[in-house]
């Protein structure tokens, strides 16, 4: 099993969610986050004063899935989230050693 974390632009969330559902992903978690990378924030004007917005709003999607869905999920996220502009986001993949469904006690792939 793998845990896939994707940080994307907030307005792309619905497209990414639909793309993941289309390939058979059963569930995911979504967290509103703020951060910066190469984009490095931007400058705004408020009441005539200029200030820097260091942290930009992003959405973090977390999903645990079987190994065979990993590559299709990565492709689905890239295709749905890509705008070809700086700040499109990142995808991180890590190993998951165990998953347990609390209600039924199912483990492994059955739990996800």
C-alpha positions in Angstrom: 0.0 0.0 0.0 1.1 3.6 -0.7 0.1 6.9 0.8 -0.2 9.6 -1.8 -0.1 13.3 -0.7 -0.8 15.9 -3.3 -0.6 19.7 -2.7 -2.6 21.5 -5.4 -4.3 24.8 -6.2 -7.7 25.0 -4.4 -9.7 25.6 -7.6 -8.5 22.3 -9.0 -9.9 20.2 -6.1 -13.1 19.1 -7.8 -11.3 18.1 -11.0 -8.8 16.0 -9.1 -11.4 14.4 -6.9 -13.4 13.4 -10.0 -10.3 12.1 -11.8 -9.4 9.9 -8.8 -13.0 8.6 -8.5 -12.9 7.7 -12.2 -10.0 5.4 -11.7 -11.6 3.7 -8.7 -10.2 5.5 -5.7 -12.7 4.9 -2.9 -11.9 7.7 -0.5 -9.6 10.6 0.3 -9.0 13.3 2.9 -8.7 17.0 2.1 -7.0 19.6 4.2 -6.7 23.3 3.6 -3.1 24.4 3.9 -0.9 27.4 3.3 2.6 27.3 2.0 5.1 28.4 -0.6 7.7 26.9 -2.9 9.3 28.5 -5.9 6.2 30.7 -6.2 7.4 32.6 -3.1 4.1 34.4 -2.4 3.2 37.7 -3.8 2.8 41.4 -2.9 -0.6 43.0 -2.2 -1.8 46.5 -1.5 -3.9 47.3 1.5 -5.0 50.9 2.3 -2.1 52.2 0.3 0.5 50.0 2.1 2.3 47.2 0.3 2.8 43.9 2.1 4.0 40.5 1.2 1.8 37.4 1.3 4.3 34.7 2.1 2.0 31.7 2.4 -0.4 31.0 -0.4 -3.6 28.9 0.0 -3.4 25.4 -1.2 -5.2 22.1 -0.7 -3.6 18.9 0.4 -5.2 15.6 -0.6 -4.2 12.4 1.2 -5.2 9.0 -0.1 -4.0 5.5 0.8 -4.3 3.0 -2.0 -3.2 -0.4 -3.3 0.1 -0.5 -5.1 -1.6 -1.2 -8.5 -3.6 2.1 -8.3 -0.5 4.3 -7.6 0.6 5.1 -11.1 -3.0 5.7 -12.4 -3.6 8.0 -9.4 -0.5 10.0 -10.0 -1.4 10.4 -13.7 -4.9 11.4 -12.8 -3.8 14.0 -10.4 -1.2 15.5 -12.8 -3.7 15.6 -15.7 -6.4 17.2 -13.5 -4.3 19.7 -11.5 -1.9 20.9 -14.2 -2.2 24.5 -15.4 1.3 24.8 -16.7 1.9 27.8 -14.4 4.2 28.0 -11.4 2.5 26.8 -8.2 0.7 23.8 -9.7 1.8 21.7 -6.7 3.7 18.6 -5.7 2.9 14.9 -5.2 4.6 12.8 -2.5 4.5 9.0 -2.2 5.3 7.0 0.9 4.9 3.3 2.0 2.1 2.3 4.3 2.9 -0.8 6.3 -0.6 -1.4 7.7 -4.2 -0.1 7.4 -7.0 -1.1 9.7 -10.7 -0.4 9.3 -11.9 0.5 12.8 -15.6 -0.6 12.3 -14.9 -4.1 10.9 -11.3 -4.9 11.9 -10.4 -5.5 8.2 -6.7 -5.0 7.5 -4.4 -4.3 4.5 -6.0 -3.6 1.1 -9.4 -4.7 2.4 -9.3 -1.8 4.9 -8.9 0.8 2.2 
